[in-house]
Amino acid sequence: MSDNKLTILYERLSHEDGRENESLSIEHQKEYLEEYAARNGFTNVVHRTDDGWSGTRWDRPGFLQIMEDIERGSVGQILIKDMSRLGRDHLRVGLFLEQLRERGVRLIAVAEGIDTAKGEDDFMPFRNIFAEWHARDTSRKIRAIFGARTAAGKHVTGALPYGYLHDPDDRQKWILDEEAAPVVKRIFQGVIEGKPIARIAEELTAERILTPAAHWRAIGERVSMGASGADPYKWATATLIQILKKEEYMGWTVLNKTARRPL
């Protein structure tokens, strides 16, 4: 594209989406959108991400950052995997789409073939309504499942931290991944020694160490597998930041981290 405006790739995932569905993982969404952007000539690409945020909430940090970007007039287009990533409230989604139209910002929902630059999609309002209904029903069911797992002291999420594997005898248990665990230790040690995260990513890439998605794909682990067309050795700083934020590496069992009591 010829202009200098941003191409925002927006990713969102919440417990209600079901973290055992690797096609919705943040990493998969990023690789999916990056591949589409590259294939279609979009430049000045930046990520805005909300990991662990429900689509029914509109105070998501990543989404608020997008709003600031739009207010500055710096956004050319926004790419999302599907409309449900944008939000689960059809009225708020409709208002947001109107804001985009007023600002001349293009929205593309890649998986659904929606592109506001190519005209209106008559089914878009219905998709948004169905997404909202689906979110409410799924949220209720997921909370019941998570409540039962928490009461039993089991892992609430099916997402597997890099450096661990599912116990073949019990997928609720994690065992050490002898190949990936040293990479995790190296990342933390590098930060402790004061290395910039970007430098660590460059070193891992230069040494052709498989990224978490590529590693899991190579060993047949069916979690957070990502898009097959991405460079399997290209480490992103965002990946390292996600690893460094994982409380599980401290030996903690994280249960119902984002749960709230009903008002």
DRENFI-180328 format. One record per residue (C-alpha): x, y, z; residue in three letters; chain; residue number from 0. Coordinates in pm, whole numbers, plus 50000, padded with zeros to 5 digits. Layout:
{{X Y Z} "ALA" "A" NUM} ...
***
This chain:
{{50000 50000 50000} "MET" "A" 0} {{50126 50346 49915} "SER" "A" 1} {{50022 50552 50219} "ASP" "A" 2} {{50207 50566 50549} "ASN" "A" 3} {{49913 50490 50774} "LYS" "A" 4} {{49913 50195 51008} "LEU" "A" 5} {{49777 49854 50929} "THR" "A" 6} {{49653 49731 51267} "ILE" "A" 7} {{49628 49357 51325} "LEU" "A" 8} {{49393 49306 51618} "TYR" "A" 9} {{49381 48981 51814} "GLU" "A" 10} {{49159 48892 52110} "ARG" "A" 11} {{49106 48580 52316} "LEU" "A" 12} {{48907 48512 52632} "SER" "A" 13} {{48817 48213 52848} "HIS" "A" 14} {{48471 48219 52690} "GLU" "A" 15} {{48631 48142 52352} "ASP" "A" 16} {{48773 47816 52484} "GLY" "A" 17} {{49152 47811 52500} "ARG" "A" 18} {{49171 47448 52392} "GLU" "A" 19} {{49074 47564 52042} "ASN" "A" 20} {{49416 47628 51892} "GLU" "A" 21} {{49264 47801 51588} "SER" "A" 22} {{49170 48094 51817} "LEU" "A" 23} {{49500 48120 52005} "SER" "A" 24} {{49663 48462 52008} "ILE" "A" 25} {{49969 48322 51835} "GLU" "A" 26} {{49760 48166 51558} "HIS" "A" 27} {{49564 48488 51507} "GLN" "A" 28} {{49886 48688 51478} "LYS" "A" 29} {{50041 48454 51223} "GLU" "A" 30} {{49714 48425 51031} "TYR" "A" 31} {{49678 48802 51002} "LEU" "A" 32} {{50048 48861 50931} "GLU" "A" 33} {{50033 48613 50642} "GLU" "A" 34} {{49724 48784 50498} "TYR" "A" 35} {{49879 49131 50534} "ALA" "A" 36} {{50200 49024 50360} "ALA" "A" 37} {{50015 48845 50082} "ARG" "A" 38} {{49798 49149 50011} "ASN" "A" 39} {{50073 49412 50028} "GLY" "A" 40} {{49979 49585 50354} "PHE" "A" 41} {{50268 49769 50519} "THR" "A" 42} {{50335 49955 50845} "ASN" "A" 43} {{50191 49659 51032} "VAL" "A" 44} {{50143 49678 51410} "VAL" "A" 45} {{49971 49442 51654} "HIS" "A" 46} {{49710 49542 51909} "ARG" "A" 47} {{49626 49246 52132} "THR" "A" 48} {{49385 49167 52416} "ASP" "A" 49} {{49468 48828 52566} "ASP" "A" 50} {{49227 48713 52834} "GLY" "A" 51} {{48965 48983 52768} "TRP" "A" 52} {{48600 48913 52700} "SER" "A" 53} {{48443 49055 52386} "GLY" "A" 54} {{48164 49195 52601} "THR" "A" 55} {{48408 49440 52761} "ARG" "A" 56} {{48508 49760 52586} "TRP" "A" 57} {{48780 49876 52825} "ASP" "A" 58} {{49027 49631 52672} "ARG" "A" 59} {{49377 49786 52660} "PRO" "A" 60} {{49444 49680 52302} "GLY" "A" 61} {{49108 49809 52180} "PHE" "A" 62} {{49154 50140 52363} "LEU" "A" 63} {{49492 50177 52196} "GLN" "A" 64} {{49321 50129 51859} "ILE" "A" 65} {{49076 50406 51946} "MET" "A" 66} {{49368 50637 52027} "GLU" "A" 67} {{49536 50545 51698} "ASP" "A" 68} {{49215 50626 51510} "ILE" "A" 69} {{49174 50959 51691} "GLU" "A" 70} {{49526 51055 51579} "ARG" "A" 71} {{49427 50978 51221} "GLY" "A" 72} {{49712 50730 51187} "SER" "A" 73} {{49513 50419 51089} "VAL" "A" 74} {{49453 50307 50734} "GLY" "A" 75} {{49301 49965 50793} "GLN" "A" 76} {{49226 49716 51069} "ILE" "A" 77} {{49254 49341 51013} "LEU" "A" 78} {{49079 49088 51238} "ILE" "A" 79} {{49030 48713 51207} "LYS" "A" 80} {{48651 48738 51235} "ASP" "A" 81} {{48390 48981 51361} "MET" "A" 82} {{48362 48813 51701} "SER" "A" 83} {{48724 48916 51774} "ARG" "A" 84} {{48608 49278 51757} "LEU" "A" 85} {{48338 49241 52020} "GLY" "A" 86} {{48030 49055 52137} "ARG" "A" 87} {{47788 49347 52172} "ASP" "A" 88} {{47625 49408 51834} "HIS" "A" 89} {{47521 49763 51921} "LEU" "A" 90} {{47873 49864 52025} "ARG" "A" 91} {{48020 49689 51722} "VAL" "A" 92} {{47779 49880 51499} "GLY" "A" 93} {{47879 50209 51662} "LEU" "A" 94} {{48246 50128 51615} "PHE" "A" 95} {{48192 50045 51247} "LEU" "A" 96} {{48021 50380 51201} "GLU" "A" 97} {{48322 50552 51359} "GLN" "A" 98} {{48552 50369 51119} "LEU" "A" 99} {{48342 50477 50823} "ARG" "A" 100} {{48348 50841 50935} "GLU" "A" 101} {{48726 50828 50974} "ARG" "A" 102} {{48783 50648 50644} "GLY" "A" 103} {{48932 50342 50814} "VAL" "A" 104} {{48896 50011 50632} "ARG" "A" 105} {{48800 49698 50828} "LEU" "A" 106} {{48873 49346 50704} "ILE" "A" 107} {{48746 49030 50879} "ALA" "A" 108} {{48965 48785 50692} "VAL" "A" 109} {{48800 48451 50774} "ALA" "A" 110} {{48452 48581 50689} "GLU" "A" 111} {{48549 48764 50371} "GLY" "A" 112} {{48425 49096 50504} "ILE" "A" 113} {{48593 49409 50365} "ASP" "A" 114} {{48428 49746 50419} "THR" "A" 115} {{48622 49886 50122} "ALA" "A" 116} {{48421 49653 49896} "LYS" "A" 117} {{48076 49760 50013} "GLY" "A" 118} {{47832 49666 50286} "GLU" "A" 119} {{47782 49308 50399} "ASP" "A" 120} {{47407 49255 50449} "ASP" "A" 121} {{47472 48973 50695} "PHE" "A" 122} {{47714 49164 50918} "MET" "A" 123} {{47449 49287 51168} "PRO" "A" 124} {{47313 48933 51203} "PHE" "A" 125} {{47661 48792 51259} "ARG" "A" 126} {{47713 49043 51539} "ASN" "A" 127} {{47382 48954 51705} "ILE" "A" 128} {{47453 48581 51682} "PHE" "A" 129} {{47801 48641 51824} "ALA" "A" 130} {{47648 48820 52123} "GLU" "A" 131} {{47396 48541 52188} "TRP" "A" 132} {{47668 48280 52146} "HIS" "A" 133} {{47894 48463 52392} "ALA" "A" 134} {{47629 48470 52664} "ARG" "A" 135} {{47542 48102 52628} "ASP" "A" 136} {{47902 47986 52597} "THR" "A" 137} {{48015 48203 52889} "SER" "A" 138} {{47761 48038 53117} "ARG" "A" 139} {{47871 47688 53014} "LYS" "A" 140} {{48242 47765 53036} "ILE" "A" 141} {{48209 47916 53385} "ARG" "A" 142} {{48038 47597 53505} "ALA" "A" 143} {{48318 47381 53363} "ILE" "A" 144} {{48591 47604 53505} "PHE" "A" 145} {{48419 47607 53843} "GLY" "A" 146} {{48422 47228 53856} "ALA" "A" 147} {{48788 47211 53750} "ARG" "A" 148} {{48890 47474 54005} "THR" "A" 149} {{48711 47290 54286} "ALA" "A" 150} {{48909 46978 54192} "ALA" "A" 151} {{49240 47172 54182} "GLY" "A" 152} {{49287 47105 53811} "LYS" "A" 153} {{49418 47338 53542} "HIS" "A" 154} {{49139 47562 53422} "VAL" "A" 155} {{49288 47639 53084} "THR" "A" 156} {{49384 47394 52812} "GLY" "A" 157} {{49661 47631 52698} "ALA" "A" 158} {{50001 47473 52757} "LEU" "A" 159} {{50295 47698 52852} "PRO" "A" 160} {{50599 47656 52630} "TYR" "A" 161} {{50844 47427 52808} "GLY" "A" 162} {{50581 47183 52928} "TYR" "A" 163} {{50400 46888 52774} "LEU" "A" 164} {{50074 46717 52858} "HIS" "A" 165} {{50119 46397 53054} "ASP" "A" 166} {{50012 46123 52809} "PRO" "A" 167} {{49831 45947 53093} "ASP" "A" 168} {{49646 46257 53215} "ASP" "A" 169} {{49619 46577 53007} "ARG" "A" 170} {{49533 46772 53321} "GLN" "A" 171} {{49893 46716 53436} "LYS" "A" 172} {{50199 46886 53290} "TRP" "A" 173} {{50543 46734 53254} "ILE" "A" 174} {{50872 46902 53162} "LEU" "A" 175} {{50957 46932 52795} "ASP" "A" 176} {{51327 46842 52799} "GLU" "A" 177} {{51389 47010 52463} "GLU" "A" 178} {{51204 47339 52519} "ALA" "A" 179} {{51263 47392 52893} "ALA" "A" 180} {{51629 47502 52845} "PRO" "A" 181} {{51512 47767 52598} "VAL" "A" 182} {{51271 47908 52858} "VAL" "A" 183} {{51551 47915 53118} "LYS" "A" 184} {{51776 48091 52869} "ARG" "A" 185} {{51514 48359 52803} "ILE" "A" 186} {{51471 48435 53173} "PHE" "A" 187} {{51846 48426 53235} "GLN" "A" 188} {{51900 48670 52950} "GLY" "A" 189} {{51654 48916 53103} "VAL" "A" 190} {{51815 48877 53446} "ILE" "A" 191} {{52152 48961 53288} "GLU" "A" 192} {{52003 49277 53139} "GLY" "A" 193} {{51976 49174 52777} "LYS" "A" 194} {{51712 49358 52571} "PRO" "A" 195} {{51423 49131 52475} "ILE" "A" 196} {{51475 49215 52108} "ALA" "A" 197} {{51837 49096 52135} "ARG" "A" 198} {{51728 48763 52284} "ILE" "A" 199} {{51478 48719 52000} "ALA" "A" 200} {{51752 48791 51745} "GLU" "A" 201} {{51984 48534 51904} "GLU" "A" 202} {{51720 48260 51908} "LEU" "A" 203} {{51633 48336 51547} "THR" "A" 204} {{52000 48336 51440} "ALA" "A" 205} {{52056 47998 51607} "GLU" "A" 206} {{51749 47860 51427} "ARG" "A" 207} {{51570 47750 51740} "ILE" "A" 208} {{51211 47656 51665} "LEU" "A" 209} {{50946 47899 51787} "THR" "A" 210} {{50690 47760 52036} "PRO" "A" 211} {{50430 47713 51760} "ALA" "A" 212} {{50677 47537 51532} "ALA" "A" 213} {{50811 47324 51817} "HIS" "A" 214} {{50465 47205 51915} "TRP" "A" 215} {{50384 47136 51552} "ARG" "A" 216} {{50706 46935 51513} "ALA" "A" 217} {{50630 46710 51810} "ILE" "A" 218} {{50260 46675 51730} "GLY" "A" 219} {{50134 46862 52036} "GLU" "A" 220} {{49788 46996 51951} "ARG" "A" 221} {{49799 47333 52126} "VAL" "A" 222} {{49868 47684 51997} "SER" "A" 223} {{50004 47543 51673} "MET" "A" 224} {{49982 47858 51464} "GLY" "A" 225} {{49984 47896 51090} "ALA" "A" 226} {{50197 47648 50897} "SER" "A" 227} {{50325 47907 50650} "GLY" "A" 228} {{50509 48121 50909} "ALA" "A" 229} {{50890 48112 50947} "ASP" "A" 230} {{50943 47839 51213} "PRO" "A" 231} {{51265 48006 51337} "TYR" "A" 232} {{51150 48370 51351} "LYS" "A" 233} {{51114 48471 51715} "TRP" "A" 234} {{50905 48781 51785} "ALA" "A" 235} {{50951 49000 52090} "THR" "A" 236} {{50578 48960 52160} "ALA" "A" 237} {{50633 48584 52198} "THR" "A" 238} {{50910 48639 52454} "LEU" "A" 239} {{50700 48890 52646} "ILE" "A" 240} {{50415 48638 52670} "GLN" "A" 241} {{50658 48376 52802} "ILE" "A" 242} {{50802 48616 53060} "LEU" "A" 243} {{50451 48705 53183} "LYS" "A" 244} {{50355 48343 53253} "LYS" "A" 245} {{50308 48294 53627} "GLU" "A" 246} {{50319 47917 53578} "GLU" "A" 247} {{50698 47935 53540} "TYR" "A" 248} {{50714 48042 53904} "MET" "A" 249} {{50566 47710 54008} "GLY" "A" 250} {{50220 47849 54064} "TRP" "A" 251} {{49894 47687 53961} "THR" "A" 252} {{49680 47961 53808} "VAL" "A" 253} {{49307 47906 53859} "LEU" "A" 254} {{49018 48135 53764} "ASN" "A" 255} {{49253 48431 53731} "LYS" "A" 256} {{48996 48654 53561} "THR" "A" 257} {{48681 48527 53727} "ALA" "A" 258} {{48455 48775 53905} "ARG" "A" 259} {{48162 48736 54136} "ARG" "A" 260} {{47827 48825 53977} "PRO" "A" 261} {{47705 49174 54069} "LEU" "A" 262} 
***
